[in-house]
């Protein structure tokens, strides 16, 4: 397979996963607004920082008000993490490698892209936003299903899986990082304590993980148990360990490269050795930063090993 095609399939998986996770993130944040009392102020700035776009947003929009943030995350063509931008890039990639994927996947992705372009502006107000975001999520899952059911398990599919799982691992850590910066800004410290579990439940729901958490953990929602489930669980598809393990399972089907294997093993070691109880007490941000750096090193190793070099 040409390195250009492998690169495209890898990034197609990343962009489609990014669009779905961004939709989930905004969706759950809207639900969190309904769960907390009015005396607590809910900030929108952390949603921008989750996606690593804080500086870009502040330089162009200044204040992190709801309207500006929602438009930035849903429709801004200059924001590479926005739903519209991610789908546009995924569509352009799939257009060039359509012979590698089922025809139905292209048709549904094109429909989703047109839906976002036509309905996006109308979906900015709260009244229309939920239906719009659910449609984006449902269409993305449909495309995943078509690819998983109808795409040959050749080298191209392995690169698509690599991109999908690395993006999901990255987004999981970013969504969890919102806990360390705190979505809710209380007027007094004691105002926050009754709503700690609501925050952790919002993290689980952002990843469609609440029901599976209850099934696996069988206890009330606590910080340490949520961290352990989302970082170390080997059976839940959106946990960091599951994503890294799945990415590792693709490597034997690709040309051997020890640098990629070492980068992946180092990152898995960081996740596996983390002490969740200590993290809740001492802070989560440093560990998540270390995991994200590790994921970046895996990406760089993959690029150097398999993909085209930059001109």
Secondary structure, DSSP 8 states (H G I E B T S, - for coil): --HHHHHHHHHHHHHHHHHHHHHHHHHHHHHHHHHS-TTSEE-SHHHHHHTT-HHHHHHHH-S--HHHHHHHHHT-TT-TTSHHHHHHHHHHHHHHTGGGS-HHHHHHHHHHHHHHHHHTGGGSSHHHHHHHHHHHHHHHHHHHHHHHHHS--SHHHHHHHHHHHHHHHHHHHHHHHHHHH-SEE-SSHHHHHTTHHHHHHHHHHHTT-HHHHHHHH-S---HHHHHHHHHH-SSSTTSHHHHHHHHHHHHTTS---HHHHHHHHHHHHHHHT--HHHHHHH-SHHHHHHHHHHHHHHHHHHHHHHS----
